[in-house]
């Protein structure tokens, strides 16, 4: 009698366990769940890519500083040398009048 009760209980427990596992797997394979998993993976990949880009940028800045020091590019600017002003700097001044560069387009596909 106890043997039958034991095996009946073991079979019922195994059935409940298997049903639970199958239902969890079915819920993981729904389109909504798959979309959420893909979104999570994409966000994780984006964070890893951002970290990589920041590491590369930091390495570039460090290497530029090393090269600048080795080549003497960080030396003070001689005040007697003429400084060429850039158009972008002039245009950024709000008090300066608006100027446009002469522009001639040789693009034949341009609408006239």
C-alpha positions in Angstrom: 0.0 0.0 0.0 2.8 2.4 0.9 4.6 1.6 -2.2 1.7 2.5 -4.4 1.2 5.8 -2.5 4.8 6.6 -2.9 4.9 6.0 -6.6 1.6 7.8 -7.2 3.0 10.8 -5.3 6.3 10.7 -7.1 4.5 10.5 -10.5 2.2 13.4 -9.6 5.2 15.5 -8.4 7.1 14.7 -11.7 4.0 15.7 -13.7 3.6 19.0 -11.9 7.3 19.7 -12.3 7.3 18.9 -16.0 4.1 20.9 -16.6 5.6 23.9 -14.9 8.8 23.7 -16.9 6.9 23.4 -20.2 4.6 26.4 -19.3 7.7 28.5 -18.5 9.3 27.6 -21.8 6.1 28.4 -23.7 5.9 31.8 -22.1 9.6 32.5 -23.0 8.8 31.7 -26.6 5.9 34.1 -27.1 6.4 36.9 -29.5 6.2 39.5 -26.8 8.8 37.7 -24.7 11.1 37.2 -27.6 10.8 40.9 -28.5 11.6 41.9 -24.9 14.7 39.6 -24.9 15.9 41.1 -28.2 15.5 44.6 -26.8 17.4 43.7 -23.7 20.2 42.2 -25.7 20.3 45.3 -28.0 20.5 47.7 -25.0 23.3 45.6 -23.5 25.2 45.6 -26.8 24.7 49.4 -27.0 26.2 49.8 -23.5 29.1 47.6 -24.4 29.7 49.6 -27.7 29.5 52.9 -25.8 32.0 51.7 -23.2 34.3 50.6 -26.1 34.0 54.0 -27.8 34.8 55.7 -24.5 37.9 53.5 -24.1 39.0 54.2 -27.6 38.5 58.0 -27.1 40.5 57.9 -23.9 43.3 56.0 -25.6 43.3 58.5 -28.5 43.5 61.5 -26.2 46.3 59.9 -24.2 48.3 59.0 -27.4 47.7 62.5 -28.8 49.2 64.0 -25.6 52.2 61.7 -25.8 52.8 62.6 -29.4 52.3 66.3 -28.8 54.8 66.2 -26.0 57.3 64.2 -28.1 56.9 66.6 -31.1 56.8 69.8 -29.0 53.3 70.7 -30.2 52.3 71.9 -26.7 54.9 74.7 -26.8 53.5 78.2 -26.1 52.5 80.2 -29.2 54.9 83.0 -30.3 53.0 86.3 -29.9 54.8 87.8 -32.9 53.4 85.3 -35.4 50.2 86.4 -37.2 47.1 84.5 -36.2 44.8 83.6 -39.1 41.1 84.1 -38.1 38.7 81.4 -39.2 35.3 82.2 -40.8 33.5 80.0 -38.3 34.8 82.1 -35.4 33.8 85.3 -37.1 30.3 84.0 -37.9 29.8 82.9 -34.3 30.1 86.5 -33.1 26.5 87.9 -32.8 27.7 91.5 -33.3 29.4 90.7 -36.6 27.3 91.3 -39.7 26.1 88.3 -41.6 28.4 87.4 -44.5 28.0 84.7 -47.0 30.8 83.2 -49.1 30.5 83.4 -52.9 29.1 80.1 -54.0 28.9 78.8 -57.5 27.5 75.4 -58.0 28.6 73.4 -61.0 26.2 70.5 -60.2 24.1 69.9 -63.3 21.6 67.9 -61.3 20.7 70.8 -59.1 17.2 72.2 -59.4 17.1 75.8 -60.8 
